[in-house]
Amino acid sequence: MSADSLALEAPLVASPNQTMRAIQVSRKKLYELINTGELESYTEGKSRRITVKSINEYIERRLATEAARRGRTASDRNHPSRS
């Protein structure tokens, strides 16, 4: 099996409902994130789709922000002995 076929097995996009459940936000907050560019999305017919890549990047940005707030780097969370 090639790398390309493996990549297509994982979803590339999520519905608004799937995204709200995944990142535990309200519909209002989800559309704020979309409208401010924090999450990338497009419409397919009448359906909105949010890219999984942008969801993962949003989570990474939030983790980095939280780590900075606590005075650590994002990589420190992978090394509990540095806490």
PDB file of N, CA, C and O in Angstrom, chain B, residues numbered from 101:
ATOM      1  N   MET B 101       0.839  -1.173   0.000  1.00  0.00           N
ATOM      2  CA  MET B 101       0.000   0.000   0.000  1.00  0.00           C
ATOM      3  C   MET B 101       0.890   1.244   0.000  1.00  0.00           C
ATOM      4  O   MET B 101       1.841   1.316   0.779  1.00  0.00           O
ATOM      5  N   SER B 102       0.602   2.213  -0.848  1.00  0.00           N
ATOM      6  CA  SER B 102       1.446   3.404  -0.940  1.00  0.00           C
ATOM      7  C   SER B 102       1.095   4.419   0.139  1.00  0.00           C
ATOM      8  O   SER B 102       0.033   4.339   0.756  1.00  0.00           O
ATOM      9  N   ALA B 103       1.990   5.368   0.362  1.00  0.00           N
ATOM     10  CA  ALA B 103       1.748   6.421   1.354  1.00  0.00           C
ATOM     11  C   ALA B 103       0.534   7.245   0.980  1.00  0.00           C
ATOM     12  O   ALA B 103      -0.206   7.683   1.861  1.00  0.00           O
ATOM     13  N   ASP B 104       0.309   7.468  -0.316  1.00  0.00           N
ATOM     14  CA  ASP B 104      -0.847   8.252  -0.754  1.00  0.00           C
ATOM     15  C   ASP B 104      -2.155   7.575  -0.372  1.00  0.00           C
ATOM     16  O   ASP B 104      -3.087   8.248   0.068  1.00  0.00           O
ATOM     17  N   SER B 105      -2.244   6.274  -0.529  1.00  0.00           N
ATOM     18  CA  SER B 105      -3.483   5.585  -0.192  1.00  0.00           C
ATOM     19  C   SER B 105      -3.712   5.573   1.316  1.00  0.00           C
ATOM     20  O   SER B 105      -4.858   5.602   1.764  1.00  0.00           O
ATOM     21  N   LEU B 106      -2.643   5.532   2.102  1.00  0.00           N
ATOM     22  CA  LEU B 106      -2.788   5.590   3.549  1.00  0.00           C
ATOM     23  C   LEU B 106      -3.294   6.947   3.999  1.00  0.00           C
ATOM     24  O   LEU B 106      -4.130   7.030   4.899  1.00  0.00           O
ATOM     25  N   ALA B 107      -2.802   8.005   3.389  1.00  0.00           N
ATOM     26  CA  ALA B 107      -3.213   9.357   3.770  1.00  0.00           C
ATOM     27  C   ALA B 107      -4.701   9.568   3.523  1.00  0.00           C
ATOM     28  O   ALA B 107      -5.354  10.299   4.268  1.00  0.00           O
ATOM     29  N   LEU B 108      -5.233   8.949   2.507  1.00  0.00           N
ATOM     30  CA  LEU B 108      -6.645   9.138   2.184  1.00  0.00           C
ATOM     31  C   LEU B 108      -7.566   8.381   3.125  1.00  0.00           C
ATOM     32  O   LEU B 108      -8.771   8.635   3.127  1.00  0.00           O
ATOM     33  N   GLU B 109      -7.041   7.461   3.927  1.00  0.00           N
ATOM     34  CA  GLU B 109      -7.870   6.746   4.877  1.00  0.00           C
ATOM     35  C   GLU B 109      -8.293   7.628   6.043  1.00  0.00           C
ATOM     36  O   GLU B 109      -9.371   7.429   6.602  1.00  0.00           O
ATOM     37  N   ALA B 110      -7.477   8.588   6.417  1.00  0.00           N
ATOM     38  CA  ALA B 110      -7.814   9.505   7.499  1.00  0.00           C
ATOM     39  C   ALA B 110      -8.642  10.650   6.918  1.00  0.00           C
ATOM     40  O   ALA B 110      -8.362  11.118   5.815  1.00  0.00           O
ATOM     41  N   PRO B 111      -9.655  11.101   7.651  1.00  0.00           N
ATOM     42  CA  PRO B 111     -10.463  12.206   7.129  1.00  0.00           C
ATOM     43  C   PRO B 111      -9.636  13.482   6.986  1.00  0.00           C
ATOM     44  O   PRO B 111      -8.790  13.786   7.826  1.00  0.00           O
ATOM     45  N   LEU B 112      -9.889  14.205   5.934  1.00  0.00           N
ATOM     46  CA  LEU B 112      -9.212  15.479   5.694  1.00  0.00           C
ATOM     47  C   LEU B 112     -10.047  16.651   6.165  1.00  0.00           C
ATOM     48  O   LEU B 112      -9.520  17.731   6.434  1.00  0.00           O
ATOM     49  N   VAL B 113     -11.351  16.439   6.265  1.00  0.00           N
ATOM     50  CA  VAL B 113     -12.271  17.498   6.689  1.00  0.00           C
ATOM     51  C   VAL B 113     -13.243  16.960   7.722  1.00  0.00           C
ATOM     52  O   VAL B 113     -13.439  15.752   7.851  1.00  0.00           O
ATOM     53  N   ALA B 114     -13.848  17.889   8.458  1.00  0.00           N
ATOM     54  CA  ALA B 114     -14.846  17.539   9.466  1.00  0.00           C
ATOM     55  C   ALA B 114     -16.029  18.484   9.334  1.00  0.00           C
ATOM     56  O   ALA B 114     -15.881  19.619   8.882  1.00  0.00           O
ATOM     57  N   SER B 115     -17.183  18.017   9.723  1.00  0.00           N
ATOM     58  CA  SER B 115     -18.382  18.859   9.736  1.00  0.00           C
ATOM     59  C   SER B 115     -18.300  19.804  10.936  1.00  0.00           C
ATOM     60  O   SER B 115     -17.498  19.581  11.843  1.00  0.00           O
ATOM     61  N   PRO B 116     -19.118  20.848  10.949  1.00  0.00           N
ATOM     62  CA  PRO B 116     -19.150  21.712  12.136  1.00  0.00           C
ATOM     63  C   PRO B 116     -19.460  20.935  13.419  1.00  0.00           C
ATOM     64  O   PRO B 116     -18.828  21.171  14.449  1.00  0.00           O
ATOM     65  N   ASN B 117     -20.422  20.014  13.369  1.00  0.00           N
ATOM     66  CA  ASN B 117     -20.759  19.244  14.570  1.00  0.00           C
ATOM     67  C   ASN B 117     -19.589  18.387  15.035  1.00  0.00           C
ATOM     68  O   ASN B 117     -19.319  18.315  16.234  1.00  0.00           O
ATOM     69  N   GLN B 118     -18.896  17.743  14.114  1.00  0.00           N
ATOM     70  CA  GLN B 118     -17.727  16.943  14.477  1.00  0.00           C
ATOM     71  C   GLN B 118     -16.643  17.816  15.083  1.00  0.00           C
ATOM     72  O   GLN B 118     -15.997  17.431  16.058  1.00  0.00           O
ATOM     73  N   THR B 119     -16.446  18.985  14.508  1.00  0.00           N
ATOM     74  CA  THR B 119     -15.418  19.904  15.005  1.00  0.00           C
ATOM     75  C   THR B 119     -15.770  20.422  16.387  1.00  0.00           C
ATOM     76  O   THR B 119     -14.907  20.491  17.262  1.00  0.00           O
ATOM     77  N   MET B 120     -17.039  20.790  16.597  1.00  0.00           N
ATOM     78  CA  MET B 120     -17.457  21.275  17.914  1.00  0.00           C
ATOM     79  C   MET B 120     -17.218  20.220  18.985  1.00  0.00           C
ATOM     80  O   MET B 120     -16.770  20.542  20.085  1.00  0.00           O
ATOM     81  N   ARG B 121     -17.514  18.956  18.666  1.00  0.00           N
ATOM     82  CA  ARG B 121     -17.277  17.871  19.630  1.00  0.00           C
ATOM     83  C   ARG B 121     -15.779  17.657  19.844  1.00  0.00           C
ATOM     84  O   ARG B 121     -15.333  17.444  20.972  1.00  0.00           O
ATOM     85  N   ALA B 122     -15.014  17.713  18.770  1.00  0.00           N
ATOM     86  CA  ALA B 122     -13.577  17.439  18.867  1.00  0.00           C
ATOM     87  C   ALA B 122     -12.847  18.461  19.731  1.00  0.00           C
ATOM     88  O   ALA B 122     -11.984  18.097  20.529  1.00  0.00           O
ATOM     89  N   ILE B 123     -13.189  19.736  19.576  1.00  0.00           N
ATOM     90  CA  ILE B 123     -12.467  20.767  20.338  1.00  0.00           C
ATOM     91  C   ILE B 123     -13.298  21.350  21.470  1.00  0.00           C
ATOM     92  O   ILE B 123     -12.886  22.302  22.132  1.00  0.00           O
ATOM     93  N   GLN B 124     -14.484  20.764  21.686  1.00  0.00           N
ATOM     94  CA  GLN B 124     -15.326  21.127  22.833  1.00  0.00           C
ATOM     95  C   GLN B 124     -15.648  22.621  22.897  1.00  0.00           C
ATOM     96  O   GLN B 124     -15.422  23.277  23.913  1.00  0.00           O
ATOM     97  N   VAL B 125     -16.181  23.142  21.788  1.00  0.00           N
ATOM     98  CA  VAL B 125     -16.618  24.539  21.751  1.00  0.00           C
ATOM     99  C   VAL B 125     -18.063  24.603  21.291  1.00  0.00           C
ATOM    100  O   VAL B 125     -18.592  23.654  20.713  1.00  0.00           O
ATOM    101  N   SER B 126     -18.689  25.736  21.558  1.00  0.00           N
ATOM    102  CA  SER B 126     -20.063  25.956  21.123  1.00  0.00           C
ATOM    103  C   SER B 126     -20.094  26.301  19.638  1.00  0.00           C
ATOM    104  O   SER B 126     -19.061  26.598  19.039  1.00  0.00           O
ATOM    105  N   ARG B 127     -21.271  26.261  19.058  1.00  0.00           N
ATOM    106  CA  ARG B 127     -21.433  26.636  17.650  1.00  0.00           C
ATOM    107  C   ARG B 127     -21.003  28.093  17.448  1.00  0.00           C
ATOM    108  O   ARG B 127     -20.348  28.416  16.457  1.00  0.00           O
ATOM    109  N   LYS B 128     -21.372  28.969  18.384  1.00  0.00           N
ATOM    110  CA  LYS B 128     -20.990  30.379  18.282  1.00  0.00           C
ATOM    111  C   LYS B 128     -19.467  30.530  18.252  1.00  0.00           C
ATOM    112  O   LYS B 128     -18.928  31.262  17.422  1.00  0.00           O
ATOM    113  N   LYS B 129     -18.779  29.835  19.158  1.00  0.00           N
ATOM    114  CA  LYS B 129     -17.320  29.903  19.209  1.00  0.00           C
ATOM    115  C   LYS B 129     -16.703  29.310  17.948  1.00  0.00           C
ATOM    116  O   LYS B 129     -15.720  29.842  17.432  1.00  0.00           O
ATOM    117  N   LEU B 130     -17.269  28.212  17.443  1.00  0.00           N
ATOM    118  CA  LEU B 130     -16.754  27.600  16.218  1.00  0.00           C
ATOM    119  C   LEU B 130     -16.778  28.600  15.070  1.00  0.00           C
ATOM    120  O   LEU B 130     -15.788  28.745  14.355  1.00  0.00           O
ATOM    121  N   TYR B 131     -17.893  29.285  14.889  1.00  0.00           N
ATOM    122  CA  TYR B 131     -17.984  30.229  13.781  1.00  0.00           C
ATOM    123  C   TYR B 131     -17.130  31.472  14.023  1.00  0.00           C
ATOM    124  O   TYR B 131     -16.702  32.109  13.061  1.00  0.00           O
ATOM    125  N   GLU B 132     -16.874  31.832  15.273  1.00  0.00           N
ATOM    126  CA  GLU B 132     -15.897  32.891  15.558  1.00  0.00           C
ATOM    127  C   GLU B 132     -14.518  32.464  15.074  1.00  0.00           C
ATOM    128  O   GLU B 132     -13.801  33.247  14.452  1.00  0.00           O
ATOM    129  N   LEU B 133     -14.149  31.212  15.365  1.00  0.00           N
ATOM    130  CA  LEU B 133     -12.846  30.691  14.949  1.00  0.00           C
ATOM    131  C   LEU B 133     -12.734  30.648  13.426  1.00  0.00           C
ATOM    132  O   LEU B 133     -11.673  30.933  12.870  1.00  0.00           O
ATOM    133  N   ILE B 134     -13.812  30.298  12.764  1.00  0.00           N
ATOM    134  CA  ILE B 134     -13.820  30.280  11.298  1.00  0.00           C
ATOM    135  C   ILE B 134     -13.711  31.702  10.756  1.00  0.00           C
ATOM    136  O   ILE B 134     -12.912  31.968   9.858  1.00  0.00           O
ATOM    137  N   ASN B 135     -14.510  32.613  11.301  1.00  0.00           N
ATOM    138  CA  ASN B 135     -14.542  33.991  10.795  1.00  0.00           C
ATOM    139  C   ASN B 135     -13.253  34.758  11.054  1.00  0.00           C
ATOM    140  O   ASN B 135     -12.928  35.686  10.313  1.00  0.00           O
ATOM    141  N   THR B 136     -12.514  34.384  12.096  1.00  0.00           N
ATOM    142  CA  THR B 136     -11.243  35.061  12.375  1.00  0.00           C
ATOM    143  C   THR B 136     -10.067  34.376  11.681  1.00  0.00           C
ATOM    144  O   THR B 136      -8.932  34.842  11.774  1.00  0.00           O
ATOM    145  N   GLY B 137     -10.338  33.275  10.991  1.00  0.00           N
ATOM    146  CA  GLY B 137      -9.273  32.580  10.279  1.00  0.00           C
ATOM    147  C   GLY B 137      -8.516  31.573  11.114  1.00  0.00           C
ATOM    148  O   GLY B 137      -7.542  30.991  10.636  1.00  0.00           O
ATOM    149  N   GLU B 138      -8.936  31.349  12.355  1.00  0.00           N
ATOM    150  CA  GLU B 138      -8.278  30.357  13.204  1.00  0.00           C
ATOM    151  C   GLU B 138      -8.485  28.948  12.659  1.00  0.00           C
ATOM    152  O   GLU B 138      -7.609  28.092  12.785  1.00  0.00           O
ATOM    153  N   LEU B 139      -9.647  28.710  12.054  1.00  0.00           N
ATOM    154  CA  LEU B 139      -9.941  27.426  11.421  1.00  0.00           C
ATOM    155  C   LEU B 139     -10.246  27.679   9.953  1.00  0.00           C
ATOM    156  O   LEU B 139     -10.937  28.638   9.610  1.00  0.00           O
ATOM    157  N   GLU B 140      -9.729  26.815   9.091  1.00  0.00           N
ATOM    158  CA  GLU B 140      -9.987  26.937   7.649  1.00  0.00           C
ATOM    159  C   GLU B 140     -11.207  26.095   7.295  1.00  0.00           C
ATOM    160  O   GLU B 140     -11.352  24.960   7.749  1.00  0.00           O
ATOM    161  N   SER B 141     -12.084  26.678   6.470  1.00  0.00           N
ATOM    162  CA  SER B 141     -13.255  25.926   6.058  1.00  0.00           C
ATOM    163  C   SER B 141     -13.696  26.349   4.667  1.00  0.00           C
ATOM    164  O   SER B 141     -13.249  27.361   4.126  1.00  0.00           O
ATOM    165  N   TYR B 142     -14.573  25.555   4.117  1.00  0.00           N
ATOM    166  CA  TYR B 142     -15.181  25.860   2.823  1.00  0.00           C
ATOM    167  C   TYR B 142     -16.566  25.231   2.811  1.00  0.00           C
ATOM    168  O   TYR B 142     -16.897  24.410   3.667  1.00  0.00           O
ATOM    169  N   THR B 143     -17.368  25.624   1.833  1.00  0.00           N
ATOM    170  CA  THR B 143     -18.676  24.998   1.703  1.00  0.00           C
ATOM    171  C   THR B 143     -18.685  24.068   0.501  1.00  0.00           C
ATOM    172  O   THR B 143     -18.107  24.359  -0.546  1.00  0.00           O
ATOM    173  N   GLU B 144     -19.345  22.965   0.682  1.00  0.00           N
ATOM    174  CA  GLU B 144     -19.560  21.979  -0.375  1.00  0.00           C
ATOM    175  C   GLU B 144     -21.071  21.868  -0.501  1.00  0.00           C
ATOM    176  O   GLU B 144     -21.728  21.201   0.298  1.00  0.00           O
ATOM    177  N   GLY B 145     -21.615  22.534  -1.522  1.00  0.00           N
ATOM    178  CA  GLY B 145     -23.069  22.629  -1.592  1.00  0.00           C
ATOM    179  C   GLY B 145     -23.555  23.479  -0.438  1.00  0.00           C
ATOM    180  O   GLY B 145     -23.136  24.627  -0.293  1.00  0.00           O
ATOM    181  N   LYS B 146     -24.430  22.931   0.383  1.00  0.00           N
ATOM    182  CA  LYS B 146     -24.927  23.650   1.564  1.00  0.00           C
ATOM    183  C   LYS B 146     -24.173  23.273   2.833  1.00  0.00           C
ATOM    184  O   LYS B 146     -24.467  23.796   3.908  1.00  0.00           O
ATOM    185  N   SER B 147     -23.206  22.373   2.716  1.00  0.00           N
ATOM    186  CA  SER B 147     -22.487  21.872   3.889  1.00  0.00           C
ATOM    187  C   SER B 147     -21.149  22.577   4.084  1.00  0.00           C
ATOM    188  O   SER B 147     -20.400  22.779   3.128  1.00  0.00           O
ATOM    189  N   ARG B 148     -20.861  22.944   5.309  1.00  0.00           N
ATOM    190  CA  ARG B 148     -19.573  23.533   5.648  1.00  0.00           C
ATOM    191  C   ARG B 148     -18.635  22.414   6.050  1.00  0.00           C
ATOM    192  O   ARG B 148     -19.048  21.466   6.717  1.00  0.00           O
ATOM    193  N   ARG B 149     -17.385  22.515   5.654  1.00  0.00           N
ATOM    194  CA  ARG B 149     -16.349  21.545   6.004  1.00  0.00           C
ATOM    195  C   ARG B 149     -15.141  22.292   6.557  1.00  0.00           C
ATOM    196  O   ARG B 149     -14.695  23.286   5.982  1.00  0.00           O
ATOM    197  N   ILE B 150     -14.621  21.808   7.670  1.00  0.00           N
ATOM    198  CA  ILE B 150     -13.454  22.402   8.319  1.00  0.00           C
ATOM    199  C   ILE B 150     -12.289  21.430   8.131  1.00  0.00           C
ATOM    200  O   ILE B 150     -12.437  20.226   8.343  1.00  0.00           O
ATOM    201  N   THR B 151     -11.137  21.958   7.734  1.00  0.00           N
ATOM    202  CA  THR B 151     -10.003  21.063   7.494  1.00  0.00           C
ATOM    203  C   THR B 151      -9.460  20.521   8.818  1.00  0.00           C
ATOM    204  O   THR B 151      -9.315  21.258   9.794  1.00  0.00           O
ATOM    205  N   VAL B 152      -9.165  19.231   8.832  1.00  0.00           N
ATOM    206  CA  VAL B 152      -8.591  18.593  10.014  1.00  0.00           C
ATOM    207  C   VAL B 152      -7.218  19.207  10.297  1.00  0.00           C
ATOM    208  O   VAL B 152      -6.831  19.366  11.455  1.00  0.00           O
ATOM    209  N   LYS B 153      -6.492  19.546   9.246  1.00  0.00           N
ATOM    210  CA  LYS B 153      -5.181  20.188   9.420  1.00  0.00           C
ATOM    211  C   LYS B 153      -5.318  21.475  10.229  1.00  0.00           C
ATOM    212  O   LYS B 153      -4.516  21.724  11.129  1.00  0.00           O
ATOM    213  N   SER B 154      -6.324  22.296   9.918  1.00  0.00           N
ATOM    214  CA  SER B 154      -6.477  23.555  10.653  1.00  0.00           C
ATOM    215  C   SER B 154      -6.930  23.310  12.086  1.00  0.00           C
ATOM    216  O   SER B 154      -6.597  24.092  12.977  1.00  0.00           O
ATOM    217  N   ILE B 155      -7.682  22.239  12.324  1.00  0.00           N
ATOM    218  CA  ILE B 155      -8.082  21.885  13.694  1.00  0.00           C
ATOM    219  C   ILE B 155      -6.837  21.518  14.493  1.00  0.00           C
ATOM    220  O   ILE B 155      -6.654  21.997  15.612  1.00  0.00           O
ATOM    221  N   ASN B 156      -5.983  20.671  13.923  1.00  0.00           N
ATOM    222  CA  ASN B 156      -4.752  20.271  14.606  1.00  0.00           C
ATOM    223  C   ASN B 156      -3.828  21.460  14.846  1.00  0.00           C
ATOM    224  O   ASN B 156      -3.215  21.570  15.908  1.00  0.00           O
ATOM    225  N   GLU B 157      -3.727  22.355  13.853  1.00  0.00           N
ATOM    226  CA  GLU B 157      -2.883  23.546  14.013  1.00  0.00           C
ATOM    227  C   GLU B 157      -3.440  24.469  15.092  1.00  0.00           C
ATOM    228  O   GLU B 157      -2.674  25.058  15.856  1.00  0.00           O
ATOM    229  N   TYR B 158      -4.762  24.602  15.163  1.00  0.00           N
ATOM    230  CA  TYR B 158      -5.397  25.418  16.200  1.00  0.00           C
ATOM    231  C   TYR B 158      -5.045  24.871  17.586  1.00  0.00           C
ATOM    232  O   TYR B 158      -4.688  25.632  18.485  1.00  0.00           O
ATOM    233  N   ILE B 159      -5.148  23.552  17.752  1.00  0.00           N
ATOM    234  CA  ILE B 159      -4.821  22.934  19.041  1.00  0.00           C
ATOM    235  C   ILE B 159      -3.357  23.170  19.386  1.00  0.00           C
ATOM    236  O   ILE B 159      -3.041  23.489  20.532  1.00  0.00           O
ATOM    237  N   GLU B 160      -2.463  23.022  18.422  1.00  0.00           N
ATOM    238  CA  GLU B 160      -1.038  23.263  18.671  1.00  0.00           C
ATOM    239  C   GLU B 160      -0.791  24.716  19.087  1.00  0.00           C
ATOM    240  O   GLU B 160      -0.007  24.973  20.000  1.00  0.00           O
ATOM    241  N   ARG B 161      -1.461  25.672  18.417  1.00  0.00           N
ATOM    242  CA  ARG B 161      -1.309  27.093  18.792  1.00  0.00           C
ATOM    243  C   ARG B 161      -1.813  27.331  20.210  1.00  0.00           C
ATOM    244  O   ARG B 161      -1.184  28.060  20.977  1.00  0.00           O
ATOM    245  N   ARG B 162      -2.937  26.727  20.564  1.00  0.00           N
ATOM    246  CA  ARG B 162      -3.490  26.901  21.908  1.00  0.00           C
ATOM    247  C   ARG B 162      -2.540  26.317  22.957  1.00  0.00           C
ATOM    248  O   ARG B 162      -2.329  26.917  24.011  1.00  0.00           O
ATOM    249  N   LEU B 163      -1.968  25.140  22.663  1.00  0.00           N
ATOM    250  CA  LEU B 163      -1.016  24.535  23.589  1.00  0.00           C
ATOM    251  C   LEU B 163       0.229  25.403  23.754  1.00  0.00           C
ATOM    252  O   LEU B 163       0.735  25.561  24.865  1.00  0.00           O
ATOM    253  N   ALA B 164       0.721  25.962  22.655  1.00  0.00           N
ATOM    254  CA  ALA B 164       1.899  26.831  22.721  1.00  0.00           C
ATOM    255  C   ALA B 164       1.596  28.088  23.526  1.00  0.00           C
ATOM    256  O   ALA B 164       2.429  28.537  24.313  1.00  0.00           O
ATOM    257  N   THR B 165       0.418  28.655  23.336  1.00  0.00           N
ATOM    258  CA  THR B 165       0.009  29.840  24.089  1.00  0.00           C
ATOM    259  C   THR B 165      -0.073  29.533  25.574  1.00  0.00           C
ATOM    260  O   THR B 165       0.390  30.315  26.405  1.00  0.00           O
ATOM    261  N   GLU B 166      -0.657  28.402  25.902  1.00  0.00           N
ATOM    262  CA  GLU B 166      -0.774  28.003  27.305  1.00  0.00           C
ATOM    263  C   GLU B 166       0.596  27.729  27.912  1.00  0.00           C
ATOM    264  O   GLU B 166       0.854  28.104  29.056  1.00  0.00           O
ATOM    265  N   ALA B 167       1.464  27.087  27.163  1.00  0.00           N
ATOM    266  CA  ALA B 167       2.818  26.822  27.664  1.00  0.00           C
ATOM    267  C   ALA B 167       3.557  28.136  27.908  1.00  0.00           C
ATOM    268  O   ALA B 167       4.253  28.280  28.912  1.00  0.00           O
ATOM    269  N   ALA B 168       3.407  29.092  26.994  1.00  0.00           N
ATOM    270  CA  ALA B 168       4.061  30.393  27.162  1.00  0.00           C
ATOM    271  C   ALA B 168       3.507  31.114  28.385  1.00  0.00           C
ATOM    272  O   ALA B 168       4.249  31.758  29.127  1.00  0.00           O
ATOM    273  N   ARG B 169       2.217  31.004  28.585  1.00  0.00           N
ATOM    274  CA  ARG B 169       1.585  31.642  29.741  1.00  0.00           C
ATOM    275  C   ARG B 169       2.144  31.077  31.035  1.00  0.00           C
ATOM    276  O   ARG B 169       2.283  31.789  32.030  1.00  0.00           O
ATOM    277  N   ARG B 170       2.460  29.799  31.013  1.00  0.00           N
ATOM    278  CA  ARG B 170       2.997  29.142  32.202  1.00  0.00           C
ATOM    279  C   ARG B 170       4.521  29.225  32.265  1.00  0.00           C
ATOM    280  O   ARG B 170       5.137  28.689  33.187  1.00  0.00           O
ATOM    281  N   GLY B 171       5.129  29.898  31.284  1.00  0.00           N
ATOM    282  CA  GLY B 171       6.569  30.084  31.293  1.00  0.00           C
ATOM    283  C   GLY B 171       7.357  28.888  30.816  1.00  0.00           C
ATOM    284  O   GLY B 171       8.508  28.698  31.210  1.00  0.00           O
ATOM    285  N   ARG B 172       6.740  28.074  29.962  1.00  0.00           N
ATOM    286  CA  ARG B 172       7.423  26.902  29.414  1.00  0.00           C
ATOM    287  C   ARG B 172       7.335  26.958  27.906  1.00  0.00           C
ATOM    288  O   ARG B 172       6.556  27.726  27.342  1.00  0.00           O
ATOM    289  N   THR B 173       8.137  26.140  27.264  1.00  0.00           N
ATOM    290  CA  THR B 173       8.012  25.998  25.811  1.00  0.00           C
ATOM    291  C   THR B 173       7.050  24.858  25.527  1.00  0.00           C
ATOM    292  O   THR B 173       6.818  23.999  26.377  1.00  0.00           O
ATOM    293  N   ALA B 174       6.500  24.859  24.334  1.00  0.00           N
ATOM    294  CA  ALA B 174       5.555  23.805  23.966  1.00  0.00           C
ATOM    295  C   ALA B 174       6.205  22.440  24.019  1.00  0.00           C
ATOM    296  O   ALA B 174       5.525  21.464  24.335  1.00  0.00           O
ATOM    297  N   SER B 175       7.503  22.321  23.722  1.00  0.00           N
ATOM    298  CA  SER B 175       8.172  21.025  23.746  1.00  0.00           C
ATOM    299  C   SER B 175       8.366  20.510  25.173  1.00  0.00           C
ATOM    300  O   SER B 175       8.563  19.309  25.360  1.00  0.00           O
ATOM    301  N   ASP B 176       8.317  21.378  26.181  1.00  0.00           N
ATOM    302  CA  ASP B 176       8.488  20.945  27.560  1.00  0.00           C
ATOM    303  C   ASP B 176       7.370  20.009  27.988  1.00  0.00           C
ATOM    304  O   ASP B 176       7.578  19.193  28.885  1.00  0.00           O
ATOM    305  N   ARG B 177       6.214  20.095  27.393  1.00  0.00           N
ATOM    306  CA  ARG B 177       5.113  19.222  27.803  1.00  0.00           C
ATOM    307  C   ARG B 177       5.395  17.766  27.474  1.00  0.00           C
ATOM    308  O   ARG B 177       4.753  16.870  28.023  1.00  0.00           O
ATOM    309  N   ASN B 178       6.351  17.521  26.582  1.00  0.00           N
ATOM    310  CA  ASN B 178       6.742  16.159  26.247  1.00  0.00           C
ATOM    311  C   ASN B 178       7.809  15.614  27.201  1.00  0.00           C
ATOM    312  O   ASN B 178       8.183  14.444  27.120  1.00  0.00           O
ATOM    313  N   HIS B 179       8.293  16.468  28.100  1.00  0.00           N
ATOM    314  CA  HIS B 179       9.350  16.090  29.033  1.00  0.00           C
ATOM    315  C   HIS B 179       8.913  16.452  30.441  1.00  0.00           C
ATOM    316  O   HIS B 179       9.256  17.528  30.931  1.00  0.00           O
ATOM    317  N   PRO B 180       8.153  15.569  31.111  1.00  0.00           N
ATOM    318  CA  PRO B 180       7.630  15.881  32.456  1.00  0.00           C
ATOM    319  C   PRO B 180       8.693  16.242  33.473  1.00  0.00           C
ATOM    320  O   PRO B 180       8.405  16.956  34.434  1.00  0.00           O
ATOM    321  N   SER B 181       9.911  15.768  33.287  1.00  0.00           N
ATOM    322  CA  SER B 181      10.959  16.061  34.261  1.00  0.00           C
ATOM    323  C   SER B 181      11.342  17.537  34.273  1.00  0.00           C
ATOM    324  O   SER B 181      11.958  18.011  35.228  1.00  0.00           O
ATOM    325  N   ARG B 182      10.980  18.266  33.217  1.00  0.00           N
ATOM    326  CA  ARG B 182      11.303  19.701  33.146  1.00  0.00           C
ATOM    327  C   ARG B 182      10.235  20.547  33.811  1.00  0.00           C
ATOM    328  O   ARG B 182      10.416  21.759  33.934  1.00  0.00           O
ATOM    329  N   SER B 183       9.137  19.964  34.243  1.00  0.00           N
ATOM    330  CA  SER B 183       8.036  20.737  34.823  1.00  0.00           C
ATOM    331  C   SER B 183       8.356  21.242  36.192  1.00  0.00           C
ATOM    332  O   SER B 183       7.529  21.910  36.813  1.00  0.00           O
TER     333      SER B 183
END
